[in-house]
């Protein structure tokens, strides 16, 4: 009976939050709430596409395709799962056609379920779905105000297998392996063994790989692909170098489907000018899409790019240091970089964390931003690996300045330690939908993420605004961005709470607590609220 009542309360609170009309704010990438998922591990919406290309060899634990696909993500968009979490951007692992066979590099047979082992950038991998699925997904997400961010890999192909031959040496190098001790030993080398590295530093023209020519002819699309390539190179004036082929293929998804951004993989493993060119190519495609689809334009934001520079953190401001060379990636095509500092900084107090990030983002990084995360697909040392600080993790992630990246299952305490799994496979288990439907503690955590996430989505000031502490004990602070103002209290004692809102909200202003749903009015430049909860999220009605 208690479980039923709790489920009803979840539905009621979610409905109330959905119906609440706070003052509509313009979407702002600096304050986005992004959900990151492994396409293959989130939701199986079409079991008819679970096996393709003869991928039937037994894989090691969680190293084969598990069935997740675009159709499953569409189902969750339709069900308002993301909207109820306050998610306004979804980042998916790469969707392009992957190598067909499995590899075995010491962890057992592994298929390219993760999407980072491209074979043909012009196709979607049928295990993930079709281009019709992607078109439907983008349109349905946009209807709900959710931006779509795909994942771009330009610096390498997939591994070589008996049925997945290596690209020609005019396209890739297969040695040396990176040592990571200086700029050249990070950029002009293979990340690991058997991962051919695209010659991204080269502007030398290269013929299309014969394996793609034969493949496209068999698929009946060779002429169309060649015509499109020739038009691209004539229009842009770029040389027919490998990197520009790949940029064109990835930008085609922008031009055709209107995706809003790319998360870019292994950024520091190419020369930095590659990314300035890539952003330019994607922006041009984004502009073409908008001209061709004026009724589908969400806003006038530029095409969004966020880079993965392993080891970069907000404390480094705009500079990444290779030891023998310093690079500013923000001046080379990026609006945002993934912040590897955050999982450590999350151990600090709320005020130390919030105030430091606000200062950096409003000064050294002004006009740019970082994407904070606590859990990811390849970080074996997350903030809360044993899922013992789940509520704290959600609070710090969703209320910190910068972009918040919720990794699938953060909101449901999906286990990060799986029996039989090795290495990063532990981080990539199937989404724990059964816990959401049956576990009381999971449901409570989900509601916590929903309340904080919606408040964040409704108020760009939370992620992009200026932070100012009001009082340290009890802990209250405000965030302000233009006309968007909020007041937040954390770790508060149960019972009556009072906070000064002098200079923030005028007397007589009606406010709502986004956490409890209670409404209050400003009197004598103060707000008094008795919610019985330890968190208060005040917004103007």
C-alpha positions as CSV (number, residue, x, y, z in Angstrom):
1,X,0.0,0.0,0.0
2,X,2.9,2.4,0.9
3,X,4.5,1.7,-2.5
4,X,1.2,2.5,-4.3
5,X,0.8,5.7,-2.4
6,X,4.4,6.7,-3.2
7,X,3.9,6.0,-6.9
8,X,0.8,8.1,-6.9
9,X,2.7,10.9,-5.2
10,X,5.4,10.7,-7.9
11,X,2.8,11.1,-10.6
12,X,1.1,13.9,-8.8
13,X,4.3,15.9,-8.1
14,X,5.5,15.3,-11.7
15,X,2.1,16.5,-13.0
16,X,2.2,19.5,-10.8
17,X,5.6,20.4,-12.0
18,X,4.6,19.9,-15.6
19,X,1.6,22.1,-15.3
20,X,3.5,24.9,-13.4
21,X,4.2,27.8,-15.7
22,X,7.2,29.7,-14.4
23,X,8.3,32.6,-16.5
24,X,9.5,31.1,-19.7
25,X,13.3,31.6,-20.1
26,X,15.3,31.4,-23.3
27,X,17.3,28.2,-23.7
28,X,20.9,28.7,-22.9
29,X,23.6,26.2,-23.6
30,X,25.7,27.4,-20.7
31,X,23.0,26.3,-18.3
32,X,21.8,23.2,-20.2
33,X,20.8,19.9,-18.4
34,X,22.1,17.2,-20.7
35,X,21.4,13.5,-20.5
36,X,24.1,11.2,-21.7
37,X,23.2,7.6,-22.7
38,X,24.8,4.6,-24.4
39,X,22.3,4.0,-27.2
40,X,22.8,0.2,-27.0
41,X,22.2,0.1,-23.2
42,X,19.3,2.4,-22.6
43,X,16.1,0.9,-24.0
44,X,15.3,-1.8,-26.6
45,X,12.5,-0.5,-28.6
46,X,12.8,-2.8,-31.6
47,X,14.0,-6.4,-31.0
48,X,14.0,-7.1,-34.8
49,X,17.2,-5.1,-35.2
50,X,19.2,-6.8,-32.4
51,X,21.4,-8.9,-34.7
52,X,23.1,-7.6,-37.8
53,X,26.2,-8.5,-39.9
54,X,26.4,-11.9,-38.4
55,X,27.3,-10.6,-35.0
56,X,26.5,-13.8,-33.2
57,X,29.8,-14.7,-31.6
58,X,29.6,-14.9,-27.8
59,X,30.9,-11.7,-26.2
60,X,32.4,-11.2,-22.8
61,X,30.1,-9.8,-20.1
62,X,28.5,-6.5,-21.3
63,X,30.8,-6.4,-24.3
64,X,28.3,-7.4,-27.0
65,X,25.2,-5.6,-28.4
66,X,22.4,-5.7,-25.8
67,X,19.6,-4.3,-28.1
68,X,19.2,-0.7,-27.1
69,X,18.3,1.5,-30.1
70,X,16.8,4.8,-31.3
71,X,13.3,3.4,-31.2
72,X,13.8,2.9,-27.4
73,X,14.9,6.4,-26.9
74,X,11.9,7.6,-28.9
75,X,9.6,5.7,-26.6
76,X,11.1,7.4,-23.6
77,X,10.7,10.8,-25.3
78,X,7.1,10.0,-26.0
79,X,6.6,8.9,-22.3
80,X,8.1,12.3,-21.1
81,X,10.8,10.5,-19.2
82,X,13.3,13.2,-20.2
83,X,10.9,16.1,-19.9
84,X,10.0,15.0,-16.4
85,X,13.7,15.0,-15.5
86,X,14.1,18.6,-16.8
87,X,16.4,17.3,-19.6
88,X,16.8,19.9,-22.4
89,X,19.6,18.1,-24.3
90,X,20.3,14.4,-25.0
91,X,23.8,13.2,-26.0
92,X,23.9,9.8,-27.5
93,X,27.0,7.6,-28.2
94,X,27.9,7.4,-32.0
95,X,25.3,6.0,-34.3
96,X,27.3,5.4,-37.5
97,X,27.9,2.0,-38.9
98,X,30.5,0.1,-36.8
99,X,33.0,-2.6,-37.6
100,X,31.1,-5.9,-38.3
101,X,33.2,-8.3,-36.3
102,X,34.3,-8.6,-32.7
103,X,37.8,-7.9,-31.4
104,X,39.7,-9.6,-28.5
105,X,42.2,-7.3,-26.9
106,X,42.6,-9.0,-23.6
107,X,39.1,-8.5,-22.2
108,X,37.3,-11.2,-24.2
109,X,35.3,-10.8,-27.4
110,X,34.1,-7.2,-27.8
111,X,31.7,-5.8,-30.4
112,X,31.4,-2.1,-31.2
113,X,28.2,-1.7,-29.2
114,X,29.5,1.6,-27.8
115,X,29.7,3.2,-31.3
116,X,33.3,4.5,-31.2
117,X,34.6,2.0,-33.9
118,X,33.4,3.4,-37.2
119,X,33.5,1.5,-40.4
120,X,31.3,3.8,-42.6
121,X,30.4,7.3,-41.4
122,X,27.6,7.6,-44.0
123,X,25.4,4.9,-42.6
124,X,23.7,4.4,-39.3
125,X,24.5,1.0,-37.7
126,X,21.3,-1.1,-38.1
127,X,21.7,-2.3,-34.5
128,X,20.9,1.3,-33.5
129,X,18.1,2.0,-36.0
130,X,17.5,3.7,-39.3
131,X,17.7,7.3,-40.6
132,X,13.9,7.4,-40.4
133,X,14.2,6.6,-36.7
134,X,16.7,9.4,-36.3
135,X,14.5,11.9,-38.1
136,X,11.6,11.0,-35.9
137,X,13.7,11.2,-32.7
138,X,15.0,14.6,-33.5
139,X,11.6,16.0,-34.5
140,X,9.9,14.6,-31.4
141,X,12.7,15.8,-29.1
142,X,12.5,19.3,-30.6
143,X,8.7,19.4,-30.1
144,X,9.4,19.0,-26.4
145,X,12.3,21.6,-26.3
146,X,15.0,19.0,-26.1
147,X,18.1,19.4,-28.2
148,X,20.0,16.4,-29.7
149,X,23.7,16.1,-29.5
150,X,25.4,13.3,-31.4
151,X,28.9,12.0,-30.8
152,X,31.7,12.6,-33.3
153,X,34.8,10.5,-33.8
154,X,37.2,11.9,-36.4
155,X,40.7,10.8,-35.2
156,X,40.4,7.0,-35.7
157,X,38.5,4.2,-37.5
158,X,37.4,1.0,-35.8
159,X,39.9,-1.8,-35.2
160,X,41.0,-4.2,-37.9
161,X,39.4,-7.6,-38.0
162,X,39.4,-10.5,-40.5
163,X,36.3,-8.9,-42.1
164,X,37.0,-5.3,-41.4
165,X,40.1,-4.3,-43.4
166,X,42.3,-1.4,-42.6
167,X,41.9,1.9,-44.5
168,X,44.7,2.7,-46.9
169,X,47.9,4.3,-45.6
170,X,46.9,7.5,-47.4
171,X,44.2,7.7,-44.7
172,X,45.6,6.1,-41.5
173,X,48.7,5.2,-39.6
174,X,48.8,2.0,-37.6
175,X,51.9,3.0,-35.5
176,X,53.5,4.2,-33.4
177,X,51.3,3.9,-30.3
178,X,50.9,7.1,-28.3
179,X,53.1,7.7,-25.3
180,X,51.2,10.9,-24.2
181,X,54.4,12.6,-22.9
182,X,54.3,15.5,-25.4
183,X,52.2,17.1,-28.2
184,X,53.5,14.9,-31.0
185,X,53.3,11.7,-29.0
186,X,49.6,12.5,-28.3
187,X,48.5,13.6,-31.8
188,X,50.6,11.7,-34.4
189,X,50.0,8.2,-33.1
190,X,47.4,5.5,-32.3
191,X,45.5,5.8,-29.1
192,X,45.9,2.0,-28.4
193,X,47.1,-0.9,-30.5
194,X,44.9,-1.9,-33.4
195,X,43.1,1.4,-33.6
196,X,44.1,3.0,-36.9
197,X,44.7,6.7,-36.5
198,X,43.3,9.1,-39.2
199,X,46.0,11.3,-40.6
200,X,44.2,14.4,-39.4
201,X,47.3,16.6,-39.6
202,X,47.5,16.1,-43.4
203,X,46.0,18.3,-46.1
204,X,47.2,15.9,-48.8
205,X,44.4,14.7,-51.1
206,X,43.5,11.0,-50.8
207,X,41.3,8.8,-52.9
208,X,38.2,7.3,-51.3
209,X,39.1,4.0,-49.7
210,X,38.4,1.1,-52.0
211,X,36.5,-0.7,-49.3
212,X,34.0,2.1,-49.2
213,X,33.8,2.3,-53.0
214,X,32.9,-1.4,-53.2
215,X,30.6,-1.2,-50.2
216,X,28.6,1.7,-51.7
217,X,28.4,0.1,-55.1
218,X,26.9,-3.0,-53.5
219,X,24.4,-0.8,-51.6
220,X,23.5,1.1,-54.8
221,X,24.5,4.5,-53.5
222,X,27.9,5.1,-54.9
223,X,26.9,7.7,-57.5
224,X,24.8,9.7,-55.0
225,X,27.6,9.7,-52.4
226,X,30.3,10.7,-54.9
227,X,28.0,13.5,-56.3
228,X,27.5,14.8,-52.7
229,X,31.2,14.6,-51.9
230,X,32.1,16.5,-55.1
231,X,29.6,19.2,-54.3
232,X,31.0,19.6,-50.8
233,X,34.6,20.0,-51.9
234,X,33.7,22.4,-54.7
235,X,31.5,24.5,-52.3
236,X,34.1,24.6,-49.4
237,X,37.3,24.6,-51.3
238,X,38.8,22.1,-48.9
239,X,41.4,19.6,-50.2
240,X,40.2,16.0,-50.4
241,X,42.1,15.1,-47.3
242,X,40.7,12.3,-45.0
243,X,39.7,14.6,-42.2
244,X,37.4,16.7,-44.6
245,X,35.7,13.6,-45.9
246,X,34.8,12.6,-42.3
247,X,33.8,16.2,-41.4
248,X,31.4,16.2,-44.4
249,X,29.9,12.9,-43.5
250,X,29.2,13.9,-39.9
251,X,27.9,17.3,-40.9
252,X,25.4,15.6,-43.3
253,X,23.5,14.5,-40.1
254,X,23.2,18.2,-39.2
255,X,22.1,19.3,-42.6
256,X,19.6,16.4,-43.0
257,X,18.1,16.0,-39.5
258,X,18.8,19.3,-37.7
259,X,20.8,17.9,-34.8
260,X,21.9,20.7,-32.5
261,X,25.4,19.8,-31.5
262,X,28.3,17.3,-31.4
263,X,30.2,16.0,-28.4
264,X,33.6,15.4,-29.9
265,X,35.7,12.4,-28.9
266,X,39.5,12.3,-28.3
267,X,39.9,16.0,-29.1
268,X,43.6,16.3,-28.0
269,X,44.7,13.5,-30.3
270,X,44.5,15.7,-33.4
271,X,46.0,19.1,-34.3
272,X,43.7,21.7,-32.8
273,X,42.9,23.4,-36.1
274,X,40.9,20.3,-37.1
275,X,38.2,21.3,-34.7
276,X,37.9,24.9,-35.9
277,X,37.3,23.5,-39.4
278,X,34.8,21.0,-38.1
279,X,32.8,23.6,-36.2
280,X,32.7,25.7,-39.4
281,X,31.5,22.8,-41.5
282,X,28.8,21.9,-39.0
283,X,27.7,25.5,-38.6
284,X,27.3,25.8,-42.4
285,X,25.2,22.6,-42.4
286,X,23.1,23.9,-39.5
287,X,22.4,27.1,-41.3
288,X,21.4,25.1,-44.4
289,X,19.0,23.0,-42.4
290,X,17.4,26.1,-40.8
291,X,17.0,27.8,-44.2
292,X,15.4,24.6,-45.6
293,X,13.2,24.0,-42.5
294,X,12.2,27.5,-41.2
295,X,9.2,26.1,-39.3
296,X,11.4,23.7,-37.3
297,X,14.0,26.2,-36.1
298,X,14.1,26.2,-32.3
299,X,16.2,29.3,-31.7
300,X,19.1,31.2,-33.1
301,X,21.8,29.5,-31.1
302,X,25.0,28.6,-33.0
303,X,25.8,24.9,-33.6
304,X,27.0,23.5,-30.2
305,X,30.3,21.7,-29.7
306,X,31.6,20.2,-26.5
307,X,35.0,18.6,-26.5
308,X,36.5,15.6,-24.6
309,X,40.1,16.6,-23.7
310,X,41.0,13.9,-21.3
311,X,42.5,15.5,-18.2
312,X,41.2,19.0,-18.8
313,X,39.5,20.7,-15.9
314,X,38.0,24.1,-15.2
315,X,41.0,25.0,-13.0
316,X,43.0,25.1,-16.2
317,X,40.7,27.9,-17.5
318,X,41.2,28.1,-21.3
319,X,44.6,26.4,-21.6
320,X,45.5,22.7,-21.9
321,X,49.2,22.1,-21.4
322,X,50.9,19.1,-23.2
323,X,54.2,19.9,-21.5
324,X,55.9,21.1,-24.6
325,X,53.0,23.0,-26.0
326,X,49.9,24.9,-24.7
327,X,46.7,24.9,-26.6
328,X,43.5,27.0,-26.2
329,X,40.7,24.7,-27.6
330,X,38.1,27.4,-26.9
331,X,39.7,29.4,-29.7
332,X,39.6,26.3,-31.9
333,X,35.9,25.7,-32.4
334,X,34.6,24.8,-28.9
335,X,31.8,26.4,-26.9
336,X,32.4,24.0,-24.0
337,X,34.8,21.3,-22.7
338,X,34.1,18.4,-20.5
339,X,35.2,19.2,-17.0
340,X,37.3,16.3,-15.5
341,X,37.8,18.3,-12.3
342,X,34.2,18.1,-11.2
343,X,34.1,14.7,-9.7
344,X,36.9,15.8,-7.3
345,X,35.5,19.2,-6.7
346,X,32.2,17.6,-5.7
347,X,33.8,16.6,-2.4
348,X,34.1,20.2,-1.5
349,X,31.4,22.2,0.4
350,X,28.5,23.6,-1.6
351,X,29.7,27.1,-1.2
352,X,33.3,26.4,-2.1
353,X,32.2,24.5,-5.2
354,X,29.5,26.9,-6.4
355,X,31.4,30.2,-5.7
356,X,34.6,29.0,-7.4
357,X,32.9,27.8,-10.5
358,X,30.8,30.9,-10.8
359,X,33.9,33.1,-10.6
360,X,35.7,31.2,-13.2
361,X,32.8,31.0,-15.6
362,X,32.1,34.7,-15.2
363,X,35.7,35.8,-15.7
364,X,38.3,33.6,-17.4
365,X,35.7,31.5,-19.2
366,X,33.2,34.3,-19.8
367,X,31.1,33.4,-22.9
368,X,32.3,29.8,-22.7
369,X,31.4,27.0,-20.4
370,X,32.3,23.5,-19.1
371,X,30.2,20.3,-18.9
372,X,30.3,18.8,-15.4
373,X,29.8,15.1,-14.8
374,X,30.1,12.7,-11.9
375,X,29.7,9.4,-13.8
376,X,30.5,8.5,-17.4
377,X,31.1,5.6,-19.8
378,X,34.9,5.5,-19.5
379,X,35.8,7.0,-16.1
380,X,36.6,4.1,-13.8
381,X,36.8,6.4,-10.7
382,X,33.5,8.2,-10.6
383,X,32.4,10.4,-7.6
384,X,30.1,7.9,-6.1
385,X,31.0,4.5,-7.5
386,X,29.2,2.5,-4.8
387,X,26.1,4.8,-5.1
388,X,26.1,5.7,-1.4
389,X,25.9,9.5,-1.9
390,X,23.2,9.6,-4.6
391,X,21.1,12.5,-3.4
392,X,24.2,14.6,-2.7
393,X,25.6,13.8,-6.1
394,X,22.3,14.9,-7.8
395,X,22.2,18.1,-5.8
396,X,25.7,19.1,-6.5
397,X,25.6,18.2,-10.2
398,X,22.3,19.9,-11.0
399,X,22.9,23.1,-9.0
400,X,26.5,23.7,-10.0
401,X,27.4,26.5,-12.5
402,X,28.1,25.1,-15.9
403,X,26.4,22.4,-18.0
404,X,25.2,19.4,-16.0
405,X,25.7,16.0,-17.6
406,X,23.4,13.3,-16.1
407,X,24.8,9.9,-17.1
408,X,22.0,7.4,-17.7
409,X,21.2,5.7,-14.4
410,X,22.6,8.5,-12.2
411,X,18.9,9.3,-11.5
412,X,18.1,5.7,-10.6
413,X,21.4,4.6,-8.9
414,X,22.2,2.1,-11.7
415,X,25.0,-0.2,-10.4
416,X,28.5,0.6,-11.5
417,X,29.9,-2.8,-10.4
418,X,28.6,-5.7,-12.4
419,X,29.5,-9.3,-11.6
420,X,31.6,-10.9,-14.4
421,X,32.3,-7.5,-16.1
422,X,35.8,-6.2,-16.6
423,X,37.0,-2.6,-16.8
424,X,34.7,0.0,-18.4
425,X,32.1,-2.7,-19.1
426,X,31.0,-2.1,-15.4
427,X,30.0,1.4,-16.3
428,X,27.9,0.4,-19.3
429,X,25.2,-1.9,-17.9
430,X,21.7,-1.9,-19.1
431,X,19.4,0.9,-17.8
432,X,17.8,-0.4,-14.6
433,X,14.1,0.2,-15.5
434,X,13.0,-2.5,-13.1
435,X,14.3,-0.6,-10.1
436,X,12.4,2.5,-11.2
437,X,9.2,0.6,-11.4
438,X,9.6,-1.4,-8.2
439,X,12.2,0.0,-5.8
440,X,11.0,2.7,-3.3
441,X,14.4,4.2,-2.7
442,X,15.0,4.4,-6.5
443,X,11.7,6.2,-6.9
444,X,12.6,8.7,-4.2
445,X,16.0,9.5,-5.9
446,X,14.3,9.8,-9.3
447,X,11.8,12.4,-7.9
448,X,14.8,14.3,-6.4
449,X,16.4,14.5,-9.9
450,X,13.1,15.5,-11.4
451,X,12.5,18.4,-9.1
452,X,16.1,19.7,-9.3
453,X,16.3,19.1,-13.1
454,X,13.0,20.9,-13.9
455,X,14.0,23.8,-11.8
456,X,17.3,24.0,-13.6
457,X,15.7,23.7,-17.0
458,X,13.2,26.4,-16.2
459,X,15.9,28.8,-14.9
460,X,19.1,29.2,-17.0
461,X,20.4,31.3,-14.1
462,X,21.1,28.1,-12.2
463,X,23.8,26.9,-14.6
464,X,24.7,30.2,-16.4
465,X,24.0,32.9,-13.8
466,X,26.1,34.7,-11.2
467,X,26.2,32.9,-7.8
468,X,26.0,34.9,-4.6
469,X,25.7,33.5,-1.1
470,X,23.0,35.0,1.1
471,X,23.9,33.2,4.4
472,X,26.2,30.4,5.3
473,X,24.2,28.9,8.1
474,X,21.5,28.2,7.2
475,X,22.9,27.9,3.7
476,X,21.0,30.1,1.2
477,X,22.2,31.6,-2.1
478,X,20.9,33.3,-5.2
479,X,21.7,32.9,-8.9
480,X,20.9,35.7,-11.4
481,X,21.0,35.9,-15.2
482,X,19.5,39.0,-16.7
483,X,15.9,38.9,-15.5
484,X,16.0,35.3,-14.3
485,X,16.5,35.2,-10.5
486,X,16.2,32.3,-8.1
487,X,16.9,31.7,-4.4
488,X,18.0,28.3,-3.1
489,X,18.4,26.8,0.3
490,X,20.3,23.5,1.0
491,X,20.8,21.4,4.1
492,X,18.0,23.3,5.9
493,X,16.4,22.1,9.1
494,X,12.8,20.9,9.1
495,X,10.1,23.3,10.1
496,X,9.8,27.0,9.5
497,X,12.5,28.6,7.4
498,X,13.2,32.3,6.8
499,X,15.5,34.0,4.3
500,X,16.2,37.6,3.3
501,X,15.5,38.3,-0.4
502,X,16.4,42.0,-0.1
503,X,17.6,43.2,-3.5
504,X,16.3,40.1,-5.2
505,X,12.5,40.0,-5.0
506,X,10.3,43.0,-4.0
507,X,7.7,43.0,-1.3
508,X,4.5,41.5,-2.5
509,X,6.2,39.2,-5.0
510,X,4.6,35.7,-5.2
511,X,7.1,32.9,-5.2
512,X,6.9,29.2,-5.5
513,X,9.1,26.5,-4.0
514,X,10.0,24.2,-6.8
515,X,10.9,21.4,-4.4
516,X,7.7,21.3,-2.2
517,X,5.3,23.1,-4.5
518,X,4.3,25.6,-1.8
519,X,3.7,29.2,-2.6
520,X,4.8,32.2,-0.5
521,X,4.7,36.0,-0.7
522,X,7.6,38.3,0.1
523,X,7.0,40.4,3.2
524,X,9.4,42.8,4.9
525,X,12.0,41.7,2.3
526,X,11.9,38.2,3.7
527,X,10.3,34.9,2.8
528,X,9.0,32.4,5.4
529,X,8.2,28.9,4.4
530,X,7.4,25.7,6.2
531,X,8.0,22.8,3.8
532,X,9.2,20.1,6.2
533,X,12.1,19.5,3.6
534,X,15.8,20.3,3.6
535,X,15.8,21.9,0.2
536,X,14.0,25.0,-1.0
537,X,14.0,26.2,-4.6
538,X,12.3,29.7,-4.9
539,X,11.2,31.1,-8.2
540,X,8.9,34.0,-9.1
541,X,5.4,32.9,-10.2
